Amino acid sequence: MESQIATVLTEYSELDYKWDVEKNHFYQNKKRYGVRPLFADELNLINKKYAALQQFEIILTNEFVNQQTDEGLQAAIFELYDAASEVIKQLDKTKGGLPAIIFNINPFSIGEAEPLDESDGVVVLRIQFTVQYRENLN
């Protein structure tokens, strides 16, 4: 799944810390991304197949120039929403790069973008989605 995201976000590099985003150093590149697996639900064994719903979160960060107004922040947020849209389209189209086991990805939920640290000029956007997958037990 991360490889599919990386193909869309060519200007972004991967976050070193996905669970505590504030630990990342944003000196070189503030356009970063990360993928976190969250909880799994509705685990079933049906006809020698393992089926589950797995929740994931994608974290996107971007740089903004802290000026007298919110213009820089707003532009960075719109850029993040555009990137999120491209990621969603790619994941939906390719089934996360695992079409043999993933049979559905939805619903997508995009949270409200928020500044991580205004002194660093970093804004964060989080996307959550559910992957429905099935795999043979043999």
PyRosetta script that sets phi, psi and omega in degrees:
from pyrosetta import init, pose_from_sequence

init()
pose = pose_from_sequence("MESQIATVLTEYSELDYKWDVEKNHFYQNKKRYGVRPLFADELNLINKKYAALQQFEIILTNEFVNQQTDEGLQAAIFELYDAASEVIKQLDKTKGGLPAIIFNINPFSIGEAEPLDESDGVVVLRIQFTVQYRENLN")
pose.set_psi(1, -40.5)
pose.set_omega(1, -179.9)
pose.set_phi(2, -62.7)
pose.set_psi(2, -33.9)
pose.set_omega(2, 179.5)
pose.set_phi(3, -66.1)
pose.set_psi(3, -34.7)
pose.set_omega(3, 177.2)
pose.set_phi(4, -67.5)
pose.set_psi(4, -37.9)
pose.set_omega(4, 178.2)
pose.set_phi(5, -67.9)
pose.set_psi(5, -41.8)
pose.set_omega(5, -179.8)
pose.set_phi(6, -63.5)
pose.set_psi(6, -32.1)
pose.set_omega(6, 179.3)
pose.set_phi(7, -67.2)
pose.set_psi(7, -27.8)
pose.set_omega(7, 179.5)
pose.set_phi(8, -87.3)
pose.set_psi(8, -40.5)
pose.set_omega(8, -175.3)
pose.set_phi(9, -95.7)
pose.set_psi(9, 62.5)
pose.set_omega(9, -174.8)
pose.set_phi(10, -66.0)
pose.set_psi(10, -25.9)
pose.set_omega(10, 179.5)
pose.set_phi(11, -86.2)
pose.set_psi(11, -4.2)
pose.set_omega(11, -175.3)
pose.set_phi(12, -102.3)
pose.set_psi(12, 149.2)
pose.set_omega(12, 171.6)
pose.set_phi(13, -115.0)
pose.set_psi(13, 163.0)
pose.set_omega(13, -174.4)
pose.set_phi(14, -77.3)
pose.set_psi(14, 140.8)
pose.set_omega(14, 176.1)
pose.set_phi(15, -67.2)
pose.set_psi(15, 139.6)
pose.set_omega(15, 174.6)
pose.set_phi(16, -74.4)
pose.set_psi(16, -36.8)
pose.set_omega(16, -179.5)
pose.set_phi(17, -120.2)
pose.set_psi(17, 111.1)
pose.set_omega(17, -179.0)
pose.set_phi(18, -93.5)
pose.set_psi(18, -26.4)
pose.set_omega(18, -176.5)
pose.set_phi(19, -87.5)
pose.set_psi(19, -23.7)
pose.set_omega(19, 176.3)
pose.set_phi(20, -136.4)
pose.set_psi(20, 84.9)
pose.set_omega(20, -170.9)
pose.set_phi(21, -59.0)
pose.set_psi(21, -31.2)
pose.set_omega(21, -178.2)
pose.set_phi(22, -65.5)
pose.set_psi(22, -18.7)
pose.set_omega(22, 178.6)
pose.set_phi(23, -74.1)
pose.set_psi(23, -16.0)
pose.set_omega(23, -178.2)
pose.set_phi(24, -69.5)
pose.set_psi(24, 146.2)
pose.set_omega(24, 174.5)
pose.set_phi(25, -97.4)
pose.set_psi(25, 121.2)
pose.set_omega(25, -174.7)
pose.set_phi(26, -104.9)
pose.set_psi(26, 27.7)
pose.set_omega(26, -176.0)
pose.set_phi(27, -63.0)
pose.set_psi(27, -53.8)
pose.set_omega(27, -174.3)
pose.set_phi(28, -78.1)
pose.set_psi(28, -50.8)
pose.set_omega(28, -173.7)
pose.set_phi(29, -139.2)
pose.set_psi(29, 120.0)
pose.set_omega(29, 179.7)
pose.set_phi(30, -94.6)
pose.set_psi(30, -6.5)
pose.set_omega(30, 174.2)
pose.set_phi(31, -87.4)
pose.set_psi(31, 102.3)
pose.set_omega(31, -175.3)
pose.set_phi(32, -134.4)
pose.set_psi(32, 163.5)
pose.set_omega(32, 176.5)
pose.set_phi(33, -145.3)
pose.set_psi(33, 159.7)
pose.set_omega(33, 174.9)
pose.set_phi(34, -154.4)
pose.set_psi(34, 154.1)
pose.set_omega(34, 177.5)
pose.set_phi(35, -124.4)
pose.set_psi(35, 128.6)
pose.set_omega(35, 178.8)
pose.set_phi(36, -121.3)
pose.set_psi(36, 128.5)
pose.set_omega(36, 170.7)
pose.set_phi(37, -76.8)
pose.set_psi(37, 135.5)
pose.set_omega(37, 178.0)
pose.set_phi(38, -107.4)
pose.set_psi(38, -133.6)
pose.set_omega(38, -174.9)
pose.set_phi(39, -87.5)
pose.set_psi(39, 158.8)
pose.set_omega(39, 173.4)
pose.set_phi(40, -113.0)
pose.set_psi(40, 148.6)
pose.set_omega(40, -174.5)
pose.set_phi(41, -144.2)
pose.set_psi(41, 162.5)
pose.set_omega(41, 176.9)
pose.set_phi(42, 50.6)
pose.set_psi(42, 55.3)
pose.set_omega(42, 177.5)
pose.set_phi(43, -78.5)
pose.set_psi(43, 125.0)
pose.set_omega(43, -176.9)
pose.set_phi(44, -134.7)
pose.set_psi(44, 149.8)
pose.set_omega(44, 170.7)
pose.set_phi(45, -114.3)
pose.set_psi(45, 112.5)
pose.set_omega(45, -177.3)
pose.set_phi(46, -131.4)
pose.set_psi(46, 123.6)
pose.set_omega(46, 176.7)
pose.set_phi(47, 46.8)
pose.set_psi(47, 51.9)
pose.set_omega(47, 178.7)
pose.set_phi(48, 60.0)
pose.set_psi(48, 29.0)
pose.set_omega(48, 175.1)
pose.set_phi(49, -127.7)
pose.set_psi(49, 144.7)
pose.set_omega(49, 178.2)
pose.set_phi(50, -101.3)
pose.set_psi(50, 121.4)
pose.set_omega(50, -178.9)
pose.set_phi(51, -121.1)
pose.set_psi(51, 143.1)
pose.set_omega(51, -178.7)
pose.set_phi(52, -156.4)
pose.set_psi(52, 160.8)
pose.set_omega(52, 169.1)
pose.set_phi(53, -110.2)
pose.set_psi(53, 123.1)
pose.set_omega(53, -178.8)
pose.set_phi(54, -119.4)
pose.set_psi(54, 127.3)
pose.set_omega(54, 178.8)
pose.set_phi(55, -89.6)
pose.set_psi(55, 138.3)
pose.set_omega(55, 177.1)
pose.set_phi(56, -130.8)
pose.set_psi(56, 160.1)
pose.set_omega(56, 174.1)
pose.set_phi(57, -133.6)
pose.set_psi(57, 134.4)
pose.set_omega(57, 172.8)
pose.set_phi(58, -107.5)
pose.set_psi(58, 132.2)
pose.set_omega(58, 178.7)
pose.set_phi(59, -111.7)
pose.set_psi(59, 126.3)
pose.set_omega(59, 177.0)
pose.set_phi(60, -118.0)
pose.set_psi(60, 138.6)
pose.set_omega(60, 175.4)
pose.set_phi(61, -126.7)
pose.set_psi(61, 154.5)
pose.set_omega(61, -179.8)
pose.set_phi(62, -149.5)
pose.set_psi(62, 162.1)
pose.set_omega(62, -179.4)
pose.set_phi(63, -95.3)
pose.set_psi(63, 144.3)
pose.set_omega(63, 169.9)
pose.set_phi(64, -136.7)
pose.set_psi(64, 151.2)
pose.set_omega(64, 178.6)
pose.set_phi(65, -90.7)
pose.set_psi(65, 121.4)
pose.set_omega(65, -178.3)
pose.set_phi(66, -79.1)
pose.set_psi(66, 100.3)
pose.set_omega(66, -176.9)
pose.set_phi(67, -110.3)
pose.set_psi(67, -165.8)
pose.set_omega(67, 178.4)
pose.set_phi(68, -71.1)
pose.set_psi(68, -22.8)
pose.set_omega(68, -179.5)
pose.set_phi(69, -121.7)
pose.set_psi(69, -179.7)
pose.set_omega(69, 179.1)
pose.set_phi(70, -90.0)
pose.set_psi(70, 9.1)
pose.set_omega(70, -175.8)
pose.set_phi(71, -56.5)
pose.set_psi(71, -46.8)
pose.set_omega(71, -179.6)
pose.set_phi(72, -63.5)
pose.set_psi(72, -42.4)
pose.set_omega(72, 177.7)
pose.set_phi(73, -63.5)
pose.set_psi(73, -45.7)
pose.set_omega(73, -179.1)
pose.set_phi(74, -62.4)
pose.set_psi(74, -42.4)
pose.set_omega(74, 178.8)
pose.set_phi(75, -62.7)
pose.set_psi(75, -41.7)
pose.set_omega(75, 179.0)
pose.set_phi(76, -64.7)
pose.set_psi(76, -38.4)
pose.set_omega(76, 179.2)
pose.set_phi(77, -66.8)
pose.set_psi(77, -44.1)
pose.set_omega(77, 177.9)
pose.set_phi(78, -61.7)
pose.set_psi(78, -37.3)
pose.set_omega(78, 177.4)
pose.set_phi(79, -64.5)
pose.set_psi(79, -38.6)
pose.set_omega(79, 176.9)
pose.set_phi(80, -65.4)
pose.set_psi(80, -40.9)
pose.set_omega(80, 178.3)
pose.set_phi(81, -64.7)
pose.set_psi(81, -36.9)
pose.set_omega(81, 175.6)
pose.set_phi(82, -63.7)
pose.set_psi(82, -44.0)
pose.set_omega(82, 178.3)
pose.set_phi(83, -62.8)
pose.set_psi(83, -41.3)
pose.set_omega(83, 178.5)
pose.set_phi(84, -60.8)
pose.set_psi(84, -41.6)
pose.set_omega(84, 178.8)
pose.set_phi(85, -61.1)
pose.set_psi(85, -43.0)
pose.set_omega(85, 179.3)
pose.set_phi(86, -65.6)
pose.set_psi(86, -39.9)
pose.set_omega(86, 178.1)
pose.set_phi(87, -63.3)
pose.set_psi(87, -45.2)
pose.set_omega(87, -179.8)
pose.set_phi(88, -60.5)
pose.set_psi(88, -45.2)
pose.set_omega(88, 179.3)
pose.set_phi(89, -61.3)
pose.set_psi(89, -42.0)
pose.set_omega(89, -179.2)
pose.set_phi(90, -65.8)
pose.set_psi(90, -45.1)
pose.set_omega(90, -180.0)
pose.set_phi(91, -64.4)
pose.set_psi(91, -40.7)
pose.set_omega(91, 179.1)
pose.set_phi(92, -65.7)
pose.set_psi(92, -43.6)
pose.set_omega(92, -177.2)
pose.set_phi(93, -67.4)
pose.set_psi(93, -38.5)
pose.set_omega(93, -173.9)
pose.set_phi(94, -102.2)
pose.set_psi(94, 1.4)
pose.set_omega(94, -174.8)
pose.set_phi(95, 54.4)
pose.set_psi(95, 42.6)
pose.set_omega(95, 177.1)
pose.set_phi(96, 67.0)
pose.set_psi(96, 15.8)
pose.set_omega(96, -178.2)
pose.set_phi(97, 80.5)
pose.set_psi(97, 3.9)
pose.set_omega(97, -179.8)
pose.set_phi(98, -129.9)
pose.set_psi(98, 60.5)
pose.set_omega(98, -174.5)
pose.set_phi(99, -65.4)
pose.set_psi(99, -18.4)
pose.set_omega(99, -179.8)
pose.set_phi(100, -72.3)
pose.set_psi(100, -28.1)
pose.set_omega(100, -178.9)
pose.set_phi(101, -116.9)
pose.set_psi(101, -25.9)
pose.set_omega(101, 178.6)
pose.set_phi(102, -91.2)
pose.set_psi(102, 122.7)
pose.set_omega(102, 178.1)
pose.set_phi(103, -111.6)
pose.set_psi(103, -4.2)
pose.set_omega(103, 175.2)
pose.set_phi(104, -164.8)
pose.set_psi(104, 142.6)
pose.set_omega(104, 173.4)
pose.set_phi(105, -130.7)
pose.set_psi(105, 111.6)
pose.set_omega(105, 175.7)
pose.set_phi(106, 179.8)
pose.set_psi(106, 171.4)
pose.set_omega(106, -16.4)
pose.set_phi(107, -78.7)
pose.set_psi(107, 155.9)
pose.set_omega(107, 175.9)
pose.set_phi(108, -94.6)
pose.set_psi(108, 136.9)
pose.set_omega(108, 178.0)
pose.set_phi(109, -129.2)
pose.set_psi(109, 121.5)
pose.set_omega(109, 179.9)
pose.set_phi(110, -106.0)
pose.set_psi(110, 122.0)
pose.set_omega(110, -178.9)
pose.set_phi(111, -77.8)
pose.set_psi(111, 179.9)
pose.set_omega(111, 177.6)
pose.set_phi(112, -80.3)
pose.set_psi(112, 130.2)
pose.set_omega(112, 177.6)
pose.set_phi(113, -68.7)
pose.set_psi(113, 143.1)
pose.set_omega(113, 179.8)
pose.set_phi(114, -145.8)
pose.set_psi(114, 144.4)
pose.set_omega(114, 177.4)
pose.set_phi(115, -63.0)
pose.set_psi(115, 134.0)
pose.set_omega(115, 177.9)
pose.set_phi(116, -78.5)
pose.set_psi(116, -49.8)
pose.set_omega(116, 179.0)
pose.set_phi(117, -153.5)
pose.set_psi(117, 110.3)
pose.set_omega(117, -174.3)
pose.set_phi(118, -61.9)
pose.set_psi(118, -28.4)
pose.set_omega(118, 179.2)
pose.set_phi(119, -70.2)
pose.set_psi(119, -30.8)
pose.set_omega(119, 176.4)
pose.set_phi(120, -83.4)
pose.set_psi(120, -19.0)
pose.set_omega(120, -178.4)
pose.set_phi(121, 69.9)
pose.set_psi(121, 43.7)
pose.set_omega(121, -179.6)
pose.set_phi(122, -119.1)
pose.set_psi(122, 132.3)
pose.set_omega(122, 176.6)
pose.set_phi(123, -117.7)
pose.set_psi(123, 145.1)
pose.set_omega(123, -174.9)
pose.set_phi(124, -120.6)
pose.set_psi(124, 139.2)
pose.set_omega(124, 174.2)
pose.set_phi(125, -129.4)
pose.set_psi(125, 135.0)
pose.set_omega(125, -178.8)
pose.set_phi(126, -118.0)
pose.set_psi(126, 135.4)
pose.set_omega(126, 178.7)
pose.set_phi(127, -119.8)
pose.set_psi(127, 127.2)
pose.set_omega(127, 175.8)
pose.set_phi(128, -116.0)
pose.set_psi(128, 146.1)
pose.set_omega(128, 179.5)
pose.set_phi(129, -156.2)
pose.set_psi(129, 162.4)
pose.set_omega(129, -179.5)
pose.set_phi(130, -113.3)
pose.set_psi(130, 133.8)
pose.set_omega(130, 176.5)
pose.set_phi(131, -107.8)
pose.set_psi(131, 126.3)
pose.set_omega(131, 174.1)
pose.set_phi(132, -100.2)
pose.set_psi(132, 121.3)
pose.set_omega(132, -178.7)
pose.set_phi(133, -137.0)
pose.set_psi(133, 160.7)
pose.set_omega(133, -178.7)
pose.set_phi(134, -143.3)
pose.set_psi(134, 136.5)
pose.set_omega(134, -178.5)
pose.set_phi(135, -141.1)
pose.set_psi(135, 144.5)
pose.set_omega(135, 177.0)
pose.set_phi(136, -68.2)
pose.set_psi(136, 144.1)
pose.set_omega(136, 178.1)
pose.set_phi(137, -84.3)
pose.set_psi(137, -17.1)
pose.set_omega(137, -177.6)
pose.set_phi(138, -77.7)
pose.dump_pdb("model.pdb")
